[in-house]
């Protein structure tokens, strides 16, 4: 009951503490969560007015190349992540907005514009 959402993602557990989110909301702050599709579904159950933005790779192949270029994970781990990404892309219609991350700076601008639009 301490977490709004939690999940095992590729062998690691991640979660969002309920108290942290509620404290920020009660202080009038927007809360941004970097969560997977399962987490998004769980958050939407608690906050039906939550704004969900899916940040998508331009393609699975480009995502593969980006992950390999980082040189932070084994090829086996990267392949597991890509399988997860392919499954998650099938949930894209669940989200309010989709931002394709072709260029980081442009993606950030698009996300900022979405937030400004939704806060007005």
N, C-alpha and C positions, 0 to 999 in steps of 0.2 A: 503493500500500500504506500510505500515511500516514493515510488517511481510513477511518473505519468506514462512512461513507456520504457521498455527495455527489450533488448534483442541480442541474440548470438549472431554476429556477422562474421562469417568466414573464420570461425573458431575463437573469436573474441567477444566478450560481453560489453555492451554499451547501454547507457540508460540516461534518462533525464529526471532529475530530482523534482518532485512535485513542489516542495517548499520553495526552491529557488525560482521556479517559474511563477508561482502564485505571488511571491513577494514582489517580484518585478512588475507584474501586472497590476497589483494593488498600488504600486507607486507610479502608475501611469506610463510605464515603459513598454515599448514593443519588445517582444522576445523572439529571437531567431534561434532555430534549432537545426542542426545538421543531422538529419536522421534518414534512415532508409524507408522503404515503402511500408514495411510493417509498422514502423514507428509512426509514420504519417497516418495510417489507418487508426492506430490507437489514440493519437492526439485528437483526431477529428471526432472520435467518440466522446472525448471529454470536453473539447472546445469545438462545437459545431460551426462556429464562425471563424475558425482558424484559417488563415490564408496559406495555401500550399503552393509552393513554386518548385517545380521539378527542373533541376539543372541537368540537362542532357548533353552527352558527348555528340559531336557531329556525326560520328559513326563508331561502331565497335572497333573497327580497325584503327581508327585514330586514337581511341582510348587505349587500345593495346600498345600502340607505339609510344604514347605518353607515359604509360606505366613502365614500360621497358626502359625508356630514356631516364626515368627517375633513378633507376638502379638501386631501389630500396627493398625490393621483394624478389623472391625466386620466381622463375618462370611458372612453376606449379601453382604458387599463390596467385600470380597474375591470371592464369587461366581460370582458377576458381572464381576470382573477382569478376572476370568477364562473363562467366556463366550466370553469376548473380545479376550483373548489369543487364544481360539479355532478358532475364525474367522480369526485372524491375521495369524495363522499358515497356512491357506489356500492360503496366498499370498507369501509364502516362495520362489516360483520360480521367483518372481519379483526381488529378491536380487542377487547381484553378488557373495556373499559368505554366507554360513551358518556356524555358530559356535555353537555347542551344549555345553551348560554350565553344564557339569557334575561336573567339578572341577574348581573353580574360577581361580586359578593360571594357570592351563593348558589353560583355555579359553583366558586369557590375553596373554599368550605366542603365541597362535594361531592368535589372532588379531594382535599382533605386527608383526608376520611373514607375514601376509597378507599385512599390511601397508608397510613394507620394500620391499616386492615383487612388489607392485604396484608403489612405488616411484622410482624404478630403471628402 
